[in-house]
Amino acid sequence: MRWARAAGRGLLAAALIAAGYAGAGGPATASAGGTGGRGPMTLVTGGDLTGYLRGVLADWNRGHPAEKVTLVELPEAADEVRAQMSTSLRSGSDRFDVLNIDVAWTSEFAAAGWIAPLDGRRFPLKRFLPPVVDTATFGGRLHAVPYVTNAGLLYYRKDVLDKAGEKPPRTWSELRRLARTVAPRYGLDGYAGQFLPYEGLTVNAAEALQSAGGSILADEGSRVTVNSPAARTGLEFLTGGVREGWIPRKALGYKEEESRRAFQNGRLLFLRNWPYAYPLAGAEGSKVAGKFGVVPLPGPDGPGAGILGGSNLAVNTNSRHPESAAALIRYLTSERVQRRVLTEGSLPPARADLYRDPALVRRFPYLPTLHKSLLTAKPRPKSPRYEQVNLAVQAVVHDAMAQRQSPAGALRRLRAELDAIARRG
């Protein structure tokens, strides 16, 4: 996700509320570390927009009267959620027991000692998609459990490509050609993603750089790798699109919802967005309902390397009841819970077998494509100072896309800024 804004108000909120999705799962015996202990607890998450989170937690509470969960809802905006969580954790508060955190925050929270290491043997990790499990680790240890995952997809106007006698693009060169030639022929803009300087741009940039074989950081943030020929190729894909016009300049102000509406209202040929946009684009009243499809994000020579979004569930190091917290996490990651995440929340589950369920595939036709994308996707740059890394990447990449700095100059500047951040660590 990345987490910015989903249906109605925000992808962040949609991903965050997923921490409350539950179903019938057996009690857990996993220890979160610390001295153990069972009793009442709190689950902290972003605003619940679906309206069924409280009912789901009520199911848990009826079955666990001595371990009742109180829901704490924070504001929807990602920066507000992170700020309130980190302020509480930094102070050593035990107010929150289970935290639903963006996958990109896991490294930062773990490095700070705010979330407890977990015993991976006591969670069904082998049933999860392997790249998703990687988002929950730091320093070679498991510090959270995957709950909701996400990877970007390329949405395309199937009706337009059919009329033009074209197939959906598999490579950047095919995407560029179709966006430059077919789109204007049908009065459409070519391609858009999330290019406003915020978390979404960091995701889009990391996807482009990694698809070209480059990277931003290595060794969990201790080594800066961004100034490479491969990274330059990835950045030039984005900057060239704006310069040549097949990425409209107005897309430099798009977040998830602005880009979704542009596609859904029939103004775009191609869109990079998360799976949440699929049911909305296909809903009654959408101008593209029945007229679009999805494929994996393209790269220079074939499928690209997406960025994993979603949320992980973690236990506060200072929780008074870590055994109960771990039991709740196991409950929330049970097979029935994960099924409800998809069927009721329209959010991609972390468990791999659900992507092969025939009934689910009939209901959610994008699942096979998403499954392929998830298996090749990678986490965002891991760093104990992720928020500073995020701000640096989005600022520099936006300047480059706005044609205020050359790709080569932008990467030199970004390397210097990231080096300074790494030295502070």
Secondary structure in CASP SS format (residue, H / E / C, confidence):
PFRMAT SS
TARGET T0000
AUTHOR 0000-0000-0000
METHOD secondary structure of the structure
MODEL  1
M C 1.00
R C 1.00
W C 1.00
A C 1.00
R C 1.00
A C 1.00
A C 1.00
G C 1.00
R C 1.00
G C 1.00
L H 1.00
L H 1.00
A H 1.00
A H 1.00
A H 1.00
L H 1.00
I H 1.00
A H 1.00
A H 1.00
G H 1.00
Y C 1.00
A C 1.00
G C 1.00
A C 1.00
G C 1.00
G C 1.00
P C 1.00
A C 1.00
T C 1.00
A C 1.00
S C 1.00
A C 1.00
G C 1.00
G C 1.00
T C 1.00
G C 1.00
G C 1.00
R C 1.00
G C 1.00
P C 1.00
M E 1.00
T E 1.00
L E 1.00
V E 1.00
T E 1.00
G E 1.00
G C 1.00
D C 1.00
L C 1.00
T C 1.00
G C 1.00
Y C 1.00
L H 1.00
R H 1.00
G H 1.00
V H 1.00
L H 1.00
A H 1.00
D H 1.00
W H 1.00
N H 1.00
R H 1.00
G H 1.00
H C 1.00
P C 1.00
A C 1.00
E C 1.00
K C 1.00
V E 1.00
T E 1.00
L E 1.00
V E 1.00
E E 1.00
L E 1.00
P C 1.00
E C 1.00
A C 1.00
A H 1.00
D H 1.00
E H 1.00
V H 1.00
R H 1.00
A H 1.00
Q H 1.00
M H 1.00
S H 1.00
T H 1.00
S H 1.00
L H 1.00
R H 1.00
S C 1.00
G C 1.00
S C 1.00
D C 1.00
R C 1.00
F C 1.00
D C 1.00
V E 1.00
L E 1.00
N E 1.00
I E 1.00
D E 1.00
V H 1.00
A H 1.00
W H 1.00
T H 1.00
S H 1.00
E H 1.00
F H 1.00
A H 1.00
A H 1.00
A C 1.00
G C 1.00
W C 1.00
I E 1.00
A C 1.00
P C 1.00
L C 1.00
D C 1.00
G H 1.00
R H 1.00
R H 1.00
F C 1.00
P C 1.00
L H 1.00
K H 1.00
R H 1.00
F E 1.00
L C 1.00
P H 1.00
P H 1.00
V H 1.00
V H 1.00
D H 1.00
T C 1.00
A C 1.00
T E 1.00
F E 1.00
G C 1.00
G C 1.00
R E 1.00
L E 1.00
H C 1.00
A C 1.00
V E 1.00
P E 1.00
Y E 1.00
V E 1.00
T E 1.00
N E 1.00
A C 1.00
G C 1.00
L E 1.00
L E 1.00
Y E 1.00
Y E 1.00
R E 1.00
K H 1.00
D H 1.00
V H 1.00
L H 1.00
D H 1.00
K H 1.00
A H 1.00
G C 1.00
E C 1.00
K C 1.00
P C 1.00
P C 1.00
R C 1.00
T E 1.00
W H 1.00
S H 1.00
E H 1.00
L H 1.00
R H 1.00
R H 1.00
L H 1.00
A H 1.00
R H 1.00
T H 1.00
V H 1.00
A H 1.00
P H 1.00
R H 1.00
Y C 1.00
G C 1.00
L C 1.00
D E 1.00
G E 1.00
Y E 1.00
A E 1.00
G C 1.00
Q C 1.00
F C 1.00
L C 1.00
P C 1.00
Y C 1.00
E H 1.00
G H 1.00
L H 1.00
T H 1.00
V H 1.00
N H 1.00
A H 1.00
A H 1.00
E H 1.00
A H 1.00
L H 1.00
Q H 1.00
S H 1.00
A C 1.00
G C 1.00
G C 1.00
S C 1.00
I C 1.00
L E 1.00
A E 1.00
D C 1.00
E C 1.00
G C 1.00
S C 1.00
R E 1.00
V E 1.00
T C 1.00
V C 1.00
N C 1.00
S C 1.00
P H 1.00
A H 1.00
A H 1.00
R H 1.00
T H 1.00
G H 1.00
L H 1.00
E H 1.00
F H 1.00
L H 1.00
T H 1.00
G H 1.00
G H 1.00
V H 1.00
R H 1.00
E H 1.00
G C 1.00
W C 1.00
I C 1.00
P C 1.00
R H 1.00
K H 1.00
A H 1.00
L H 1.00
G H 1.00
Y C 1.00
K C 1.00
E H 1.00
E H 1.00
E H 1.00
S H 1.00
R H 1.00
R H 1.00
A H 1.00
F H 1.00
Q H 1.00
N C 1.00
G C 1.00
R C 1.00
L E 1.00
L E 1.00
F E 1.00
L E 1.00
R E 1.00
N E 1.00
W C 1.00
P C 1.00
Y C 1.00
A H 1.00
Y H 1.00
P H 1.00
L H 1.00
A H 1.00
G C 1.00
A C 1.00
E C 1.00
G C 1.00
S C 1.00
K C 1.00
V C 1.00
A C 1.00
G C 1.00
K C 1.00
F E 1.00
G E 1.00
V E 1.00
V E 1.00
P E 1.00
L C 1.00
P E 1.00
G E 1.00
P C 1.00
D C 1.00
G C 1.00
P E 1.00
G C 1.00
A C 1.00
G C 1.00
I E 1.00
L C 1.00
G E 1.00
G E 1.00
S E 1.00
N E 1.00
L E 1.00
A E 1.00
V E 1.00
N E 1.00
T C 1.00
N C 1.00
S C 1.00
R C 1.00
H C 1.00
P H 1.00
E H 1.00
S H 1.00
A H 1.00
A H 1.00
A H 1.00
L H 1.00
I H 1.00
R H 1.00
Y H 1.00
L H 1.00
T C 1.00
S C 1.00
E H 1.00
R H 1.00
V H 1.00
Q H 1.00
R H 1.00
R H 1.00
V H 1.00
L H 1.00
T H 1.00
E C 1.00
G C 1.00
S C 1.00
L C 1.00
P C 1.00
P E 1.00
A C 1.00
R E 1.00
A H 1.00
D H 1.00
L H 1.00
Y H 1.00
R H 1.00
D C 1.00
P H 1.00
A H 1.00
L H 1.00
V H 1.00
R H 1.00
R H 1.00
F C 1.00
P C 1.00
Y C 1.00
L H 1.00
P H 1.00
T H 1.00
L H 1.00
H H 1.00
K H 1.00
S H 1.00
L H 1.00
L H 1.00
T H 1.00
A C 1.00
K E 1.00
P C 1.00
R C 1.00
P C 1.00
K C 1.00
S C 1.00
P C 1.00
R C 1.00
Y H 1.00
E H 1.00
Q H 1.00
V H 1.00
N H 1.00
L H 1.00
A H 1.00
V H 1.00
Q H 1.00
A H 1.00
V H 1.00
V H 1.00
H H 1.00
D H 1.00
A H 1.00
M H 1.00
A C 1.00
Q C 1.00
R C 1.00
Q C 1.00
S C 1.00
P H 1.00
A H 1.00
G H 1.00
A H 1.00
L H 1.00
R H 1.00
R H 1.00
L H 1.00
R H 1.00
A H 1.00
E H 1.00
L H 1.00
D H 1.00
A H 1.00
I H 1.00
A H 1.00
R H 1.00
R H 1.00
G C 1.00
END
